[in-house]
Amino acid sequence: MIIELKWNQSADTAIKQIKERRYEGTLLGYGEEILLVGISYCKDKKHYCSIETVKIKK
């Protein structure tokens, strides 16, 4: 599982950052699928979350 936290940005932006920076590369050899979790904390004290499952390319 890879988790990216954002302040006043969307949870989808967090997922996009994980993909663009290829954070999943650090988990090669740990399995075939991982969860990408983006969590957004906003000034209005609401929280948002996006979750995706991706296959790790070996």
CHARMM internal coordinates of N, CA and C (Angstrom, degrees):
IC EDIT
DIST 1 N 1 CA 1.4398
DIST 1 CA 1 C 1.5272
ANGL 1 N 1 CA 1 C 107.92
DIST 1 C 2 N 1.3204
ANGL 1 CA 1 C 2 N 115.29
DIHE 1 N 1 CA 1 C 2 N 134.90
DIST 2 N 2 CA 1.4589
ANGL 1 C 2 N 2 CA 121.45
DIHE 1 CA 1 C 2 N 2 CA 174.21
DIST 2 CA 2 C 1.5199
ANGL 2 N 2 CA 2 C 107.13
DIHE 1 C 2 N 2 CA 2 C -118.95
DIST 2 C 3 N 1.3192
ANGL 2 CA 2 C 3 N 116.32
DIHE 2 N 2 CA 2 C 3 N 128.94
DIST 3 N 3 CA 1.4633
ANGL 2 C 3 N 3 CA 121.56
DIHE 2 CA 2 C 3 N 3 CA -178.43
DIST 3 CA 3 C 1.5253
ANGL 3 N 3 CA 3 C 109.08
DIHE 2 C 3 N 3 CA 3 C -119.64
DIST 3 C 4 N 1.3245
ANGL 3 CA 3 C 4 N 115.98
DIHE 3 N 3 CA 3 C 4 N 130.66
DIST 4 N 4 CA 1.4608
ANGL 3 C 4 N 4 CA 122.27
DIHE 3 CA 3 C 4 N 4 CA 175.71
DIST 4 CA 4 C 1.5223
ANGL 4 N 4 CA 4 C 107.65
DIHE 3 C 4 N 4 CA 4 C -122.27
DIST 4 C 5 N 1.3224
ANGL 4 CA 4 C 5 N 116.78
DIHE 4 N 4 CA 4 C 5 N 128.25
DIST 5 N 5 CA 1.4631
ANGL 4 C 5 N 5 CA 122.51
DIHE 4 CA 4 C 5 N 5 CA -179.89
DIST 5 CA 5 C 1.5230
ANGL 5 N 5 CA 5 C 109.30
DIHE 4 C 5 N 5 CA 5 C -104.47
DIST 5 C 6 N 1.3145
ANGL 5 CA 5 C 6 N 115.86
DIHE 5 N 5 CA 5 C 6 N 141.55
DIST 6 N 6 CA 1.4658
ANGL 5 C 6 N 6 CA 121.16
DIHE 5 CA 5 C 6 N 6 CA 177.93
DIST 6 CA 6 C 1.5211
ANGL 6 N 6 CA 6 C 109.82
DIHE 5 C 6 N 6 CA 6 C -131.13
DIST 6 C 7 N 1.3175
ANGL 6 CA 6 C 7 N 115.47
DIHE 6 N 6 CA 6 C 7 N 148.19
DIST 7 N 7 CA 1.4589
ANGL 6 C 7 N 7 CA 122.46
DIHE 6 CA 6 C 7 N 7 CA 175.10
DIST 7 CA 7 C 1.5208
ANGL 7 N 7 CA 7 C 107.58
DIHE 6 C 7 N 7 CA 7 C -111.54
DIST 7 C 8 N 1.3291
ANGL 7 CA 7 C 8 N 116.30
DIHE 7 N 7 CA 7 C 8 N 120.42
DIST 8 N 8 CA 1.4649
ANGL 7 C 8 N 8 CA 123.50
DIHE 7 CA 7 C 8 N 8 CA 179.38
DIST 8 CA 8 C 1.5222
ANGL 8 N 8 CA 8 C 113.48
DIHE 7 C 8 N 8 CA 8 C 56.91
DIST 8 C 9 N 1.3030
ANGL 8 CA 8 C 9 N 117.27
DIHE 8 N 8 CA 8 C 9 N 32.75
DIST 9 N 9 CA 1.4562
ANGL 8 C 9 N 9 CA 123.79
DIHE 8 CA 8 C 9 N 9 CA 171.30
DIST 9 CA 9 C 1.5195
ANGL 9 N 9 CA 9 C 106.34
DIHE 8 C 9 N 9 CA 9 C -132.90
DIST 9 C 10 N 1.3032
ANGL 9 CA 9 C 10 N 116.60
DIHE 9 N 9 CA 9 C 10 N 165.08
DIST 10 N 10 CA 1.4552
ANGL 9 C 10 N 10 CA 118.73
DIHE 9 CA 9 C 10 N 10 CA -176.62
DIST 10 CA 10 C 1.5273
ANGL 10 N 10 CA 10 C 112.04
DIHE 9 C 10 N 10 CA 10 C -76.31
DIST 10 C 11 N 1.3098
ANGL 10 CA 10 C 11 N 115.36
DIHE 10 N 10 CA 10 C 11 N 155.70
DIST 11 N 11 CA 1.4634
ANGL 10 C 11 N 11 CA 121.17
DIHE 10 CA 10 C 11 N 11 CA 175.35
DIST 11 CA 11 C 1.5237
ANGL 11 N 11 CA 11 C 109.85
DIHE 10 C 11 N 11 CA 11 C -64.84
DIST 11 C 12 N 1.3235
ANGL 11 CA 11 C 12 N 117.22
DIHE 11 N 11 CA 11 C 12 N -31.44
DIST 12 N 12 CA 1.4670
ANGL 11 C 12 N 12 CA 120.89
DIHE 11 CA 11 C 12 N 12 CA 177.04
DIST 12 CA 12 C 1.5262
ANGL 12 N 12 CA 12 C 111.45
DIHE 11 C 12 N 12 CA 12 C -66.41
DIST 12 C 13 N 1.3295
ANGL 12 CA 12 C 13 N 116.90
DIHE 12 N 12 CA 12 C 13 N -32.26
DIST 13 N 13 CA 1.4647
ANGL 12 C 13 N 13 CA 120.89
DIHE 12 CA 12 C 13 N 13 CA 175.26
DIST 13 CA 13 C 1.5175
ANGL 13 N 13 CA 13 C 110.50
DIHE 12 C 13 N 13 CA 13 C -63.66
DIST 13 C 14 N 1.3183
ANGL 13 CA 13 C 14 N 116.76
DIHE 13 N 13 CA 13 C 14 N -37.02
DIST 14 N 14 CA 1.4646
ANGL 13 C 14 N 14 CA 121.08
DIHE 13 CA 13 C 14 N 14 CA 177.79
DIST 14 CA 14 C 1.5258
ANGL 14 N 14 CA 14 C 110.59
DIHE 13 C 14 N 14 CA 14 C -64.64
DIST 14 C 15 N 1.3292
ANGL 14 CA 14 C 15 N 117.18
DIHE 14 N 14 CA 14 C 15 N -43.40
DIST 15 N 15 CA 1.4703
ANGL 14 C 15 N 15 CA 121.56
DIHE 14 CA 14 C 15 N 15 CA 177.95
DIST 15 CA 15 C 1.5343
ANGL 15 N 15 CA 15 C 109.51
DIHE 14 C 15 N 15 CA 15 C -62.64
DIST 15 C 16 N 1.3204
ANGL 15 CA 15 C 16 N 116.45
DIHE 15 N 15 CA 15 C 16 N -42.75
DIST 16 N 16 CA 1.4599
ANGL 15 C 16 N 16 CA 121.58
DIHE 15 CA 15 C 16 N 16 CA 179.82
DIST 16 CA 16 C 1.5302
ANGL 16 N 16 CA 16 C 110.39
DIHE 15 C 16 N 16 CA 16 C -60.01
DIST 16 C 17 N 1.3292
ANGL 16 CA 16 C 17 N 117.42
DIHE 16 N 16 CA 16 C 17 N -41.40
DIST 17 N 17 CA 1.4591
ANGL 16 C 17 N 17 CA 120.91
DIHE 16 CA 16 C 17 N 17 CA 179.15
DIST 17 CA 17 C 1.5252
ANGL 17 N 17 CA 17 C 111.32
DIHE 16 C 17 N 17 CA 17 C -63.83
DIST 17 C 18 N 1.3159
ANGL 17 CA 17 C 18 N 117.11
DIHE 17 N 17 CA 17 C 18 N -42.36
DIST 18 N 18 CA 1.4691
ANGL 17 C 18 N 18 CA 120.74
DIHE 17 CA 17 C 18 N 18 CA 177.96
DIST 18 CA 18 C 1.5232
ANGL 18 N 18 CA 18 C 109.90
DIHE 17 C 18 N 18 CA 18 C -57.13
DIST 18 C 19 N 1.3258
ANGL 18 CA 18 C 19 N 116.47
DIHE 18 N 18 CA 18 C 19 N -44.80
DIST 19 N 19 CA 1.4625
ANGL 18 C 19 N 19 CA 120.89
DIHE 18 CA 18 C 19 N 19 CA -177.95
DIST 19 CA 19 C 1.5304
ANGL 19 N 19 CA 19 C 111.82
DIHE 18 C 19 N 19 CA 19 C -69.76
DIST 19 C 20 N 1.3408
ANGL 19 CA 19 C 20 N 116.95
DIHE 19 N 19 CA 19 C 20 N -44.46
DIST 20 N 20 CA 1.4562
ANGL 19 C 20 N 20 CA 120.84
DIHE 19 CA 19 C 20 N 20 CA -177.63
DIST 20 CA 20 C 1.5255
ANGL 20 N 20 CA 20 C 112.06
DIHE 19 C 20 N 20 CA 20 C -64.27
DIST 20 C 21 N 1.3122
ANGL 20 CA 20 C 21 N 116.72
DIHE 20 N 20 CA 20 C 21 N -37.93
DIST 21 N 21 CA 1.4674
ANGL 20 C 21 N 21 CA 120.72
DIHE 20 CA 20 C 21 N 21 CA -177.95
DIST 21 CA 21 C 1.5264
ANGL 21 N 21 CA 21 C 112.69
DIHE 20 C 21 N 21 CA 21 C -91.25
DIST 21 C 22 N 1.3290
ANGL 21 CA 21 C 22 N 115.16
DIHE 21 N 21 CA 21 C 22 N 0.13
DIST 22 N 22 CA 1.4711
ANGL 21 C 22 N 22 CA 123.06
DIHE 21 CA 21 C 22 N 22 CA 174.20
DIST 22 CA 22 C 1.5278
ANGL 22 N 22 CA 22 C 112.56
DIHE 21 C 22 N 22 CA 22 C 54.44
DIST 22 C 23 N 1.3057
ANGL 22 CA 22 C 23 N 116.38
DIHE 22 N 22 CA 22 C 23 N 46.96
DIST 23 N 23 CA 1.4604
ANGL 22 C 23 N 23 CA 121.49
DIHE 22 CA 22 C 23 N 23 CA 179.54
DIST 23 CA 23 C 1.5279
ANGL 23 N 23 CA 23 C 112.39
DIHE 22 C 23 N 23 CA 23 C -61.40
DIST 23 C 24 N 1.3188
ANGL 23 CA 23 C 24 N 117.17
DIHE 23 N 23 CA 23 C 24 N -24.59
DIST 24 N 24 CA 1.4677
ANGL 23 C 24 N 24 CA 119.63
DIHE 23 CA 23 C 24 N 24 CA -177.54
DIST 24 CA 24 C 1.5250
ANGL 24 N 24 CA 24 C 112.08
DIHE 23 C 24 N 24 CA 24 C -64.67
DIST 24 C 25 N 1.3161
ANGL 24 CA 24 C 25 N 117.43
DIHE 24 N 24 CA 24 C 25 N -19.33
DIST 25 N 25 CA 1.4559
ANGL 24 C 25 N 25 CA 121.36
DIHE 24 CA 24 C 25 N 25 CA 179.11
DIST 25 CA 25 C 1.5189
ANGL 25 N 25 CA 25 C 112.78
DIHE 24 C 25 N 25 CA 25 C -59.34
DIST 25 C 26 N 1.3104
ANGL 25 CA 25 C 26 N 117.70
DIHE 25 N 25 CA 25 C 26 N -25.93
DIST 26 N 26 CA 1.4643
ANGL 25 C 26 N 26 CA 121.27
DIHE 25 CA 25 C 26 N 26 CA 179.21
DIST 26 CA 26 C 1.5199
ANGL 26 N 26 CA 26 C 111.84
DIHE 25 C 26 N 26 CA 26 C -73.25
DIST 26 C 27 N 1.3353
ANGL 26 CA 26 C 27 N 117.33
DIHE 26 N 26 CA 26 C 27 N -12.87
DIST 27 N 27 CA 1.4626
ANGL 26 C 27 N 27 CA 121.03
DIHE 26 CA 26 C 27 N 27 CA -176.71
DIST 27 CA 27 C 1.5218
ANGL 27 N 27 CA 27 C 113.33
DIHE 26 C 27 N 27 CA 27 C -106.80
DIST 27 C 28 N 1.3149
ANGL 27 CA 27 C 28 N 117.84
DIHE 27 N 27 CA 27 C 28 N 11.45
DIST 28 N 28 CA 1.4625
ANGL 27 C 28 N 28 CA 120.23
DIHE 27 CA 27 C 28 N 28 CA 178.60
DIST 28 CA 28 C 1.5223
ANGL 28 N 28 CA 28 C 109.62
DIHE 27 C 28 N 28 CA 28 C -58.08
DIST 28 C 29 N 1.3051
ANGL 28 CA 28 C 29 N 115.84
DIHE 28 N 28 CA 28 C 29 N 134.71
DIST 29 N 29 CA 1.4515
ANGL 28 C 29 N 29 CA 120.72
DIHE 28 CA 28 C 29 N 29 CA 179.04
DIST 29 CA 29 C 1.5231
ANGL 29 N 29 CA 29 C 113.98
DIHE 28 C 29 N 29 CA 29 C 92.27
DIST 29 C 30 N 1.3203
ANGL 29 CA 29 C 30 N 118.25
DIHE 29 N 29 CA 29 C 30 N -3.66
DIST 30 N 30 CA 1.4662
ANGL 29 C 30 N 30 CA 121.01
DIHE 29 CA 29 C 30 N 30 CA -179.14
DIST 30 CA 30 C 1.5211
ANGL 30 N 30 CA 30 C 113.20
DIHE 29 C 30 N 30 CA 30 C -97.99
DIST 30 C 31 N 1.2982
ANGL 30 CA 30 C 31 N 117.69
DIHE 30 N 30 CA 30 C 31 N -5.62
DIST 31 N 31 CA 1.4571
ANGL 30 C 31 N 31 CA 120.77
DIHE 30 CA 30 C 31 N 31 CA -179.27
DIST 31 CA 31 C 1.5131
ANGL 31 N 31 CA 31 C 109.94
DIHE 30 C 31 N 31 CA 31 C 158.39
DIST 31 C 32 N 1.3097
ANGL 31 CA 31 C 32 N 114.89
DIHE 31 N 31 CA 31 C 32 N -177.79
DIST 32 N 32 CA 1.4558
ANGL 31 C 32 N 32 CA 120.12
DIHE 31 CA 31 C 32 N 32 CA -177.83
DIST 32 CA 32 C 1.5194
ANGL 32 N 32 CA 32 C 113.26
DIHE 31 C 32 N 32 CA 32 C -99.03
DIST 32 C 33 N 1.3280
ANGL 32 CA 32 C 33 N 116.95
DIHE 32 N 32 CA 32 C 33 N -23.90
DIST 33 N 33 CA 1.4640
ANGL 32 C 33 N 33 CA 121.14
DIHE 32 CA 32 C 33 N 33 CA -179.90
DIST 33 CA 33 C 1.5288
ANGL 33 N 33 CA 33 C 109.52
DIHE 32 C 33 N 33 CA 33 C -131.70
DIST 33 C 34 N 1.3261
ANGL 33 CA 33 C 34 N 114.23
DIHE 33 N 33 CA 33 C 34 N 149.12
DIST 34 N 34 CA 1.4595
ANGL 33 C 34 N 34 CA 119.34
DIHE 33 CA 33 C 34 N 34 CA 174.22
DIST 34 CA 34 C 1.5234
ANGL 34 N 34 CA 34 C 108.79
DIHE 33 C 34 N 34 CA 34 C -136.32
DIST 34 C 35 N 1.3062
ANGL 34 CA 34 C 35 N 115.17
DIHE 34 N 34 CA 34 C 35 N 160.69
DIST 35 N 35 CA 1.4602
ANGL 34 C 35 N 35 CA 121.34
DIHE 34 CA 34 C 35 N 35 CA 175.17
DIST 35 CA 35 C 1.5181
ANGL 35 N 35 CA 35 C 109.03
DIHE 34 C 35 N 35 CA 35 C -99.19
DIST 35 C 36 N 1.3197
ANGL 35 CA 35 C 36 N 115.52
DIHE 35 N 35 CA 35 C 36 N 134.43
DIST 36 N 36 CA 1.4585
ANGL 35 C 36 N 36 CA 122.04
DIHE 35 CA 35 C 36 N 36 CA 171.03
DIST 36 CA 36 C 1.5186
ANGL 36 N 36 CA 36 C 106.23
DIHE 35 C 36 N 36 CA 36 C -104.85
DIST 36 C 37 N 1.3123
ANGL 36 CA 36 C 37 N 116.63
DIHE 36 N 36 CA 36 C 37 N 124.21
DIST 37 N 37 CA 1.4578
ANGL 36 C 37 N 37 CA 121.30
DIHE 36 CA 36 C 37 N 37 CA -176.70
DIST 37 CA 37 C 1.5204
ANGL 37 N 37 CA 37 C 108.70
DIHE 36 C 37 N 37 CA 37 C -122.63
DIST 37 C 38 N 1.3123
ANGL 37 CA 37 C 38 N 116.69
DIHE 37 N 37 CA 37 C 38 N 121.69
DIST 38 N 38 CA 1.4592
ANGL 37 C 38 N 38 CA 122.60
DIHE 37 CA 37 C 38 N 38 CA 175.26
DIST 38 CA 38 C 1.5171
ANGL 38 N 38 CA 38 C 108.60
DIHE 37 C 38 N 38 CA 38 C -111.21
DIST 38 C 39 N 1.3259
ANGL 38 CA 38 C 39 N 116.32
DIHE 38 N 38 CA 38 C 39 N 127.06
DIST 39 N 39 CA 1.4645
ANGL 38 C 39 N 39 CA 121.00
DIHE 38 CA 38 C 39 N 39 CA -179.85
DIST 39 CA 39 C 1.5176
ANGL 39 N 39 CA 39 C 108.32
DIHE 38 C 39 N 39 CA 39 C -124.28
DIST 39 C 40 N 1.3205
ANGL 39 CA 39 C 40 N 115.93
DIHE 39 N 39 CA 39 C 40 N 131.10
DIST 40 N 40 CA 1.4534
ANGL 39 C 40 N 40 CA 122.66
DIHE 39 CA 39 C 40 N 40 CA -179.64
DIST 40 CA 40 C 1.5244
ANGL 40 N 40 CA 40 C 109.90
DIHE 39 C 40 N 40 CA 40 C -115.42
DIST 40 C 41 N 1.3188
ANGL 40 CA 40 C 41 N 115.30
DIHE 40 N 40 CA 40 C 41 N 128.89
DIST 41 N 41 CA 1.4604
ANGL 40 C 41 N 41 CA 121.82
DIHE 40 CA 40 C 41 N 41 CA 173.47
DIST 41 CA 41 C 1.5140
ANGL 41 N 41 CA 41 C 107.08
DIHE 40 C 41 N 41 CA 41 C -109.84
DIST 41 C 42 N 1.3156
ANGL 41 CA 41 C 42 N 117.27
DIHE 41 N 41 CA 41 C 42 N 128.69
DIST 42 N 42 CA 1.4607
ANGL 41 C 42 N 42 CA 121.19
DIHE 41 CA 41 C 42 N 42 CA -175.33
DIST 42 CA 42 C 1.5238
ANGL 42 N 42 CA 42 C 111.46
DIHE 41 C 42 N 42 CA 42 C -115.77
DIST 42 C 43 N 1.3465
ANGL 42 CA 42 C 43 N 114.71
DIHE 42 N 42 CA 42 C 43 N 160.32
DIST 43 N 43 CA 1.4611
ANGL 42 C 43 N 43 CA 120.72
DIHE 42 CA 42 C 43 N 43 CA 178.97
DIST 43 CA 43 C 1.5221
ANGL 43 N 43 CA 43 C 111.90
DIHE 42 C 43 N 43 CA 43 C -58.34
DIST 43 C 44 N 1.3292
ANGL 43 CA 43 C 44 N 116.41
DIHE 43 N 43 CA 43 C 44 N -30.95
DIST 44 N 44 CA 1.4617
ANGL 43 C 44 N 44 CA 120.02
DIHE 43 CA 43 C 44 N 44 CA -178.78
DIST 44 CA 44 C 1.5301
ANGL 44 N 44 CA 44 C 112.33
DIHE 43 C 44 N 44 CA 44 C -77.14
DIST 44 C 45 N 1.3446
ANGL 44 CA 44 C 45 N 115.69
DIHE 44 N 44 CA 44 C 45 N 8.33
DIST 45 N 45 CA 1.4637
ANGL 44 C 45 N 45 CA 124.22
DIHE 44 CA 44 C 45 N 45 CA 176.89
DIST 45 CA 45 C 1.5219
ANGL 45 N 45 CA 45 C 113.27
DIHE 44 C 45 N 45 CA 45 C 66.97
DIST 45 C 46 N 1.3316
ANGL 45 CA 45 C 46 N 115.82
DIHE 45 N 45 CA 45 C 46 N 20.93
DIST 46 N 46 CA 1.4570
ANGL 45 C 46 N 46 CA 120.51
DIHE 45 CA 45 C 46 N 46 CA 172.93
DIST 46 CA 46 C 1.5188
ANGL 46 N 46 CA 46 C 108.25
DIHE 45 C 46 N 46 CA 46 C -98.68
DIST 46 C 47 N 1.3193
ANGL 46 CA 46 C 47 N 115.71
DIHE 46 N 46 CA 46 C 47 N 149.94
DIST 47 N 47 CA 1.4513
ANGL 46 C 47 N 47 CA 121.76
DIHE 46 CA 46 C 47 N 47 CA -179.07
DIST 47 CA 47 C 1.5246
ANGL 47 N 47 CA 47 C 108.13
DIHE 46 C 47 N 47 CA 47 C -120.75
DIST 47 C 48 N 1.3318
ANGL 47 CA 47 C 48 N 115.42
DIHE 47 N 47 CA 47 C 48 N 142.79
DIST 48 N 48 CA 1.4562
ANGL 47 C 48 N 48 CA 121.19
DIHE 47 CA 47 C 48 N 48 CA 179.71
DIST 48 CA 48 C 1.5238
ANGL 48 N 48 CA 48 C 108.53
DIHE 47 C 48 N 48 CA 48 C -130.99
DIST 48 C 49 N 1.3197
ANGL 48 CA 48 C 49 N 115.72
DIHE 48 N 48 CA 48 C 49 N 149.96
DIST 49 N 49 CA 1.4554
ANGL 48 C 49 N 49 CA 120.05
DIHE 48 CA 48 C 49 N 49 CA -176.42
DIST 49 CA 49 C 1.5271
ANGL 49 N 49 CA 49 C 110.35
DIHE 48 C 49 N 49 CA 49 C -140.60
DIST 49 C 50 N 1.3249
ANGL 49 CA 49 C 50 N 116.08
DIHE 49 N 49 CA 49 C 50 N 138.58
DIST 50 N 50 CA 1.4645
ANGL 49 C 50 N 50 CA 122.58
DIHE 49 CA 49 C 50 N 50 CA 171.71
DIST 50 CA 50 C 1.5211
ANGL 50 N 50 CA 50 C 107.32
DIHE 49 C 50 N 50 CA 50 C -124.60
DIST 50 C 51 N 1.3231
ANGL 50 CA 50 C 51 N 116.21
DIHE 50 N 50 CA 50 C 51 N 139.51
DIST 51 N 51 CA 1.4638
ANGL 50 C 51 N 51 CA 121.26
DIHE 50 CA 50 C 51 N 51 CA 179.73
DIST 51 CA 51 C 1.5202
ANGL 51 N 51 CA 51 C 108.82
DIHE 50 C 51 N 51 CA 51 C -132.62
DIST 51 C 52 N 1.3219
ANGL 51 CA 51 C 52 N 116.01
DIHE 51 N 51 CA 51 C 52 N 133.65
DIST 52 N 52 CA 1.4596
ANGL 51 C 52 N 52 CA 121.81
DIHE 51 CA 51 C 52 N 52 CA 175.50
DIST 52 CA 52 C 1.5181
ANGL 52 N 52 CA 52 C 109.12
DIHE 51 C 52 N 52 CA 52 C -133.37
DIST 52 C 53 N 1.3111
ANGL 52 CA 52 C 53 N 115.82
DIHE 52 N 52 CA 52 C 53 N 148.25
DIST 53 N 53 CA 1.4599
ANGL 52 C 53 N 53 CA 121.76
DIHE 52 CA 52 C 53 N 53 CA 172.75
DIST 53 CA 53 C 1.5257
ANGL 53 N 53 CA 53 C 107.15
DIHE 52 C 53 N 53 CA 53 C -105.68
DIST 53 C 54 N 1.3170
ANGL 53 CA 53 C 54 N 116.33
DIHE 53 N 53 CA 53 C 54 N 132.53
DIST 54 N 54 CA 1.4680
ANGL 53 C 54 N 54 CA 120.17
DIHE 53 CA 53 C 54 N 54 CA 177.85
DIST 54 CA 54 C 1.5228
ANGL 54 N 54 CA 54 C 109.73
DIHE 53 C 54 N 54 CA 54 C -131.25
DIST 54 C 55 N 1.3061
ANGL 54 CA 54 C 55 N 114.62
DIHE 54 N 54 CA 54 C 55 N 150.64
DIST 55 N 55 CA 1.4683
ANGL 54 C 55 N 55 CA 120.21
DIHE 54 CA 54 C 55 N 55 CA 175.90
DIST 55 CA 55 C 1.5305
ANGL 55 N 55 CA 55 C 107.81
DIHE 54 C 55 N 55 CA 55 C -88.98
DIST 55 C 56 N 1.3180
ANGL 55 CA 55 C 56 N 115.33
DIHE 55 N 55 CA 55 C 56 N 138.51
DIST 56 N 56 CA 1.4581
ANGL 55 C 56 N 56 CA 120.46
DIHE 55 CA 55 C 56 N 56 CA 178.71
DIST 56 CA 56 C 1.5165
ANGL 56 N 56 CA 56 C 108.44
DIHE 55 C 56 N 56 CA 56 C -86.39
DIST 56 C 57 N 1.3287
ANGL 56 CA 56 C 57 N 114.99
DIHE 56 N 56 CA 56 C 57 N 127.85
DIST 57 N 57 CA 1.4655
ANGL 56 C 57 N 57 CA 121.15
DIHE 56 CA 56 C 57 N 57 CA 177.32
DIST 57 CA 57 C 1.5201
ANGL 57 N 57 CA 57 C 108.16
DIHE 56 C 57 N 57 CA 57 C -85.98
DIST 57 C 58 N 1.2975
ANGL 57 CA 57 C 58 N 115.58
DIHE 57 N 57 CA 57 C 58 N 128.18
DIST 58 N 58 CA 1.4832
ANGL 57 C 58 N 58 CA 119.68
DIHE 57 CA 57 C 58 N 58 CA -178.89
DIST 58 CA 58 C 1.5033
ANGL 58 N 58 CA 58 C 110.97
DIHE 57 C 58 N 58 CA 58 C -89.78
END
COOR INIT
IC SEED 1 N 1 CA 1 C
IC BUILD
